[in-house]
Amino acid sequence: MAVHPVVVLEAVASVADLAVVDSRAAVRAEVGKFNSIVMLRFYSLLLALFFNNFTFSQAPNFEKDVEYYSDLIAKDPSANNYYFRGYSKYNLKDYYGALEDYNKALELEPKSFEVYFSRGIVFEKLEQFEDAIEDYSKCILLNSYSSKAFFNRAYTKSLKKDYIGALEDYTSCISLSPENHDAYFNRGMIQKFFSHFEKAISDFDQAIKIKPDFIEAYQNRAILKSQLKNKDALNDFNKVIALNPKEAESYYNRAIYFINNNIKGDYCSDLTKAFQLGFEAAYEPLNDLCNKKK
């Protein structure tokens, strides 16, 4: 079975304890009137689970693949055939069906790294985190040099709020795969959770060095730098906007940075842009701080 690690950024995972404020909620701490506004947003851990990937000669049709492997299983009920049918079911979001096939494959081939790894992903999808961690741990026992097994176990541990365990696993992942920008980013988020701000910034630095267009890393680094009164924060806020000029929150964040730190800057233009792009939370400071000046 061909195994090729592919990073899949499915979504920004909502690990509430790691997010300072919700990405779409305008949470503000009003001291006086807009003297100190909490910035959006710390991105949460990136869901960047590694998957087993297969090379297809043409676009896959997973419904047909299920039928194909079902026919094969009737003739040859091998671990491989159950595994590939499970993989096809997984891609159809039939997670319980995939789980049944992976279980059968492991009955037939109990030391298969690939099957344990794939079943761990299914358990994660089903929010059976302990089972997922157990499968990734078995993967590590079978191959202690698998950075992707350490990464997935770290991410799943974070979902269980085992941040110390996740931190250790991300560190192991990085030692095995030092170019993994997502591992640096996620470890940085956990360092931030533990108030290790300088270490978090260092991890974001590394993530950006590896992936220079890593918007989430710039955004989080900018907010941390602003909290530490680091004047270099503005460069990161500017970079976020340069990388994605249609993201309303980026303009809002830069405006709030100007306001909170009494820095000369056209925060009214930023608030206006944020509001024009549909970020309604910008309306109140825009109205109170800008429109009433006119």
C-alpha positions as CSV (number, residue, x, y, z in Angstrom):
1,M,0.0,0.0,0.0
2,A,1.4,3.3,-1.0
3,V,1.6,5.8,1.9
4,H,2.3,9.4,1.3
5,P,1.7,12.0,4.0
6,V,-0.5,14.9,2.9
7,V,-1.4,17.8,5.0
8,V,-5.1,18.5,4.8
9,L,-6.2,21.8,6.3
10,E,-9.9,21.0,6.6
11,A,-10.8,23.8,8.9
12,V,-9.8,25.9,11.9
13,A,-10.6,23.6,14.7
14,S,-12.6,25.1,17.5
15,V,-10.5,24.3,20.6
16,A,-12.3,26.9,22.8
17,D,-9.6,27.1,25.5
18,L,-7.0,28.1,22.9
19,A,-9.0,30.8,21.2
20,V,-8.9,34.2,22.9
21,V,-12.1,35.2,21.3
22,D,-14.5,33.6,18.8
23,S,-13.6,34.5,15.3
24,R,-17.0,36.0,14.5
25,A,-17.9,37.5,17.8
26,A,-16.9,41.1,18.6
27,V,-15.8,40.6,22.2
28,R,-14.5,43.9,23.6
29,A,-13.3,44.9,27.0
30,E,-14.5,48.5,27.3
31,V,-12.3,50.6,29.6
32,G,-13.8,54.0,29.4
33,K,-15.0,54.1,25.8
34,F,-12.9,52.1,23.4
35,N,-9.7,52.7,25.3
36,S,-8.9,49.0,25.2
37,I,-10.6,46.7,22.7
38,V,-9.7,43.1,22.6
39,M,-8.5,42.1,19.2
40,L,-9.8,39.3,17.0
41,R,-8.5,36.7,16.7
42,F,-6.2,33.9,17.8
43,Y,-6.7,31.1,15.4
44,S,-7.1,27.8,17.1
45,L,-5.2,24.7,16.4
46,L,-5.2,23.9,12.7
47,L,-6.9,20.7,11.8
48,A,-4.0,19.3,9.8
49,L,-4.3,15.6,10.3
50,F,-2.1,13.6,8.0
51,F,-3.9,11.1,5.9
52,N,-2.8,8.0,4.0
53,N,-3.0,9.1,0.3
54,F,-3.3,7.0,-2.8
55,T,-2.4,7.8,-6.4
56,F,-5.3,7.5,-8.8
57,S,-5.0,7.3,-12.6
58,Q,-8.3,9.1,-12.8
59,A,-10.7,10.9,-10.6
60,P,-11.9,8.4,-7.9
61,N,-15.5,7.2,-7.8
62,F,-15.8,6.0,-4.2
63,E,-19.3,4.6,-4.6
64,K,-18.0,2.3,-7.4
65,D,-14.9,1.5,-5.4
66,V,-17.1,0.2,-2.5
67,E,-18.9,-2.1,-5.0
68,Y,-15.6,-3.1,-6.6
69,Y,-13.9,-4.0,-3.2
70,S,-17.1,-5.7,-2.0
71,D,-16.9,-8.0,-5.1
72,L,-13.2,-8.6,-4.3
73,I,-14.0,-9.4,-0.7
74,A,-16.5,-12.0,-1.7
75,K,-13.7,-13.8,-3.6
76,D,-10.7,-12.8,-1.5
77,P,-11.5,-11.5,2.0
78,S,-8.0,-10.1,2.5
79,A,-6.9,-7.4,4.9
80,N,-5.9,-5.2,1.9
81,N,-9.4,-5.5,0.4
82,Y,-11.1,-4.6,3.6
83,Y,-8.7,-1.7,4.1
84,F,-9.3,-0.2,0.7
85,R,-13.1,-0.6,1.0
86,G,-12.8,1.1,4.4
87,Y,-10.8,3.9,2.8
88,S,-13.5,4.4,0.2
89,K,-16.3,4.4,2.8
90,Y,-14.3,7.0,4.8
91,N,-14.2,9.3,1.7
92,L,-18.0,8.9,1.5
93,K,-18.3,9.9,5.1
94,D,-19.6,6.5,6.0
95,Y,-17.4,6.5,9.1
96,Y,-19.1,3.6,10.9
97,G,-18.8,1.5,7.7
98,A,-15.2,2.4,7.4
99,L,-14.6,1.5,11.1
100,E,-16.1,-2.0,10.5
101,D,-13.8,-2.6,7.5
102,Y,-10.7,-1.4,9.4
103,N,-11.6,-3.6,12.3
104,K,-11.9,-6.6,10.0
105,A,-8.6,-5.7,8.3
106,L,-6.9,-5.6,11.7
107,E,-8.3,-9.0,12.6
108,L,-6.5,-10.3,9.5
109,E,-3.4,-8.2,9.8
110,P,-2.9,-7.1,13.4
111,K,0.4,-5.3,12.9
112,S,-0.6,-3.0,10.0
113,F,0.6,0.6,10.6
114,E,-1.6,1.9,7.8
115,V,-4.8,0.4,9.2
116,Y,-4.2,1.6,12.7
117,F,-3.4,5.0,11.4
118,S,-6.5,5.2,9.2
119,R,-8.7,3.9,12.0
120,G,-7.3,6.5,14.3
121,I,-8.6,9.2,11.9
122,V,-12.0,7.6,11.8
123,F,-12.1,7.5,15.6
124,E,-11.2,11.2,15.6
125,K,-14.1,12.0,13.2
126,L,-16.4,10.1,15.6
127,E,-15.0,12.0,18.5
128,Q,-13.8,8.8,20.1
129,F,-10.6,10.5,21.1
130,E,-9.3,7.9,23.5
131,D,-9.6,5.2,20.9
132,A,-7.9,7.5,18.3
133,I,-5.0,8.2,20.7
134,E,-4.7,4.4,21.3
135,D,-4.4,3.7,17.6
136,Y,-1.8,6.4,17.0
137,S,0.1,5.1,20.0
138,K,0.1,1.6,18.3
139,C,1.4,3.3,15.1
140,I,4.3,4.8,17.1
141,L,5.1,1.4,18.6
142,L,5.2,0.0,15.1
143,N,7.2,2.9,13.7
144,S,8.7,5.3,16.3
145,Y,10.0,7.5,13.4
146,S,6.6,8.4,12.1
147,S,6.2,12.1,12.5
148,K,2.6,12.0,11.2
149,A,1.6,9.6,13.9
150,F,3.0,11.9,16.6
151,F,1.3,14.9,14.9
152,N,-2.1,13.2,14.8
153,R,-1.8,12.0,18.4
154,A,-0.8,15.5,19.5
155,Y,-3.8,17.0,17.7
156,T,-6.2,14.5,19.2
157,K,-4.7,15.0,22.7
158,S,-5.4,18.7,22.3
159,L,-9.1,17.9,21.6
160,K,-9.1,16.1,25.0
161,K,-7.4,19.2,26.6
162,D,-4.3,17.2,27.3
163,Y,-2.1,20.1,26.3
164,I,1.0,18.9,28.0
165,G,0.8,15.6,26.2
166,A,0.1,17.4,22.9
167,L,3.1,19.7,23.5
168,E,5.4,16.7,23.9
169,D,4.0,15.0,20.8
170,Y,4.4,18.1,18.7
171,T,8.0,18.4,19.9
172,S,8.6,14.8,18.9
173,C,7.0,15.5,15.5
174,I,9.2,18.5,14.9
175,S,12.3,16.6,15.8
176,L,11.4,14.0,13.2
177,S,10.1,16.4,10.6
178,P,11.7,19.8,11.2
179,E,10.0,21.4,8.1
180,N,6.4,20.7,9.4
181,H,5.1,24.3,9.6
182,D,1.7,23.1,11.0
183,A,3.4,21.4,13.9
184,Y,5.3,24.6,14.8
185,F,2.0,26.5,14.5
186,N,0.0,24.2,16.7
187,R,2.8,24.0,19.3
188,G,2.9,27.8,19.3
189,M,-0.8,27.9,20.1
190,I,-0.3,25.6,23.0
191,Q,2.7,27.6,24.2
192,K,0.4,30.6,24.1
193,F,-2.2,28.7,26.2
194,F,0.5,28.2,28.9
195,S,1.4,31.9,28.7
196,H,4.8,31.0,27.2
197,F,4.5,34.0,24.9
198,E,8.1,34.2,23.7
199,K,8.2,30.5,23.0
200,A,4.9,30.8,21.1
201,I,6.3,33.7,19.0
202,S,9.4,31.6,18.3
203,D,7.3,28.8,17.0
204,F,5.3,31.2,14.8
205,D,8.6,32.5,13.6
206,Q,9.6,29.0,12.5
207,A,6.3,28.3,10.9
208,I,6.6,31.5,8.8
209,K,10.2,30.8,7.9
210,I,9.0,27.4,6.4
211,K,5.8,28.8,4.9
212,P,6.2,32.6,4.2
213,D,2.5,33.0,3.3
214,F,1.2,31.4,6.5
215,I,-1.6,33.9,7.4
216,E,-2.6,32.3,10.6
217,A,0.9,32.4,12.0
218,Y,1.3,36.1,11.1
219,Q,-2.1,36.9,12.7
220,N,-1.3,35.1,16.0
221,R,2.2,36.5,16.1
222,A,0.9,40.0,15.5
223,I,-1.6,39.7,18.4
224,L,1.0,38.3,20.8
225,K,3.5,41.0,19.9
226,S,0.9,43.6,20.4
227,Q,0.2,42.2,23.9
228,L,3.9,42.3,24.6
229,K,4.1,45.9,23.4
230,N,6.4,44.9,20.6
231,K,6.4,47.7,18.0
232,D,7.1,45.1,15.3
233,A,3.5,43.9,15.6
234,L,2.4,46.4,13.0
235,N,4.5,44.7,10.3
236,D,2.7,41.4,11.0
237,F,-0.7,43.1,10.8
238,N,0.3,44.7,7.5
239,K,1.5,41.3,6.2
240,V,-1.8,39.6,7.1
241,I,-3.7,42.3,5.0
242,A,-1.2,42.0,2.1
243,L,-1.7,38.2,2.0
244,N,-5.5,38.4,2.2
245,P,-6.8,41.9,1.4
246,K,-10.4,40.7,1.5
247,E,-10.4,39.5,5.1
248,A,-12.4,42.0,7.1
249,E,-11.1,40.9,10.5
250,S,-7.5,41.8,9.5
251,Y,-8.5,45.4,9.0
252,Y,-10.4,45.4,12.2
253,N,-7.4,44.0,14.1
254,R,-5.0,46.6,12.7
255,A,-7.4,49.4,13.6
256,I,-7.7,48.2,17.2
257,Y,-4.0,47.9,17.4
258,F,-3.7,51.6,16.4
259,I,-6.4,52.6,18.9
260,N,-5.2,50.5,21.9
261,N,-1.6,51.6,21.5
262,N,-2.2,55.2,20.6
263,I,-0.3,54.8,17.4
264,K,-0.8,57.2,14.6
265,G,-2.5,55.4,11.8
266,D,-5.6,55.7,9.7
267,Y,-7.7,53.4,11.9
268,C,-10.9,55.0,10.5
269,S,-10.1,53.7,7.0
270,D,-9.4,50.3,8.4
271,L,-12.7,50.2,10.4
272,T,-14.5,51.4,7.3
273,K,-13.0,48.7,5.2
274,A,-13.8,46.1,7.7
275,F,-17.4,47.2,7.8
276,Q,-17.6,47.4,4.0
277,L,-16.4,43.8,3.9
278,G,-19.2,42.7,6.1
279,F,-17.7,42.7,9.6
280,E,-20.6,44.3,11.5
281,A,-18.6,44.6,14.8
282,A,-16.6,47.4,13.2
283,Y,-19.7,49.6,13.1
284,E,-19.7,50.7,16.7
285,P,-16.1,51.9,17.0
286,L,-16.4,53.3,13.5
287,N,-19.5,55.3,14.5
288,D,-18.1,56.5,17.9
289,L,-14.5,57.2,17.0
290,C,-14.7,58.2,13.4
291,N,-18.2,59.3,12.2
292,K,-18.8,61.6,15.2
293,K,-15.6,63.4,14.4
294,K,-17.1,64.6,11.2
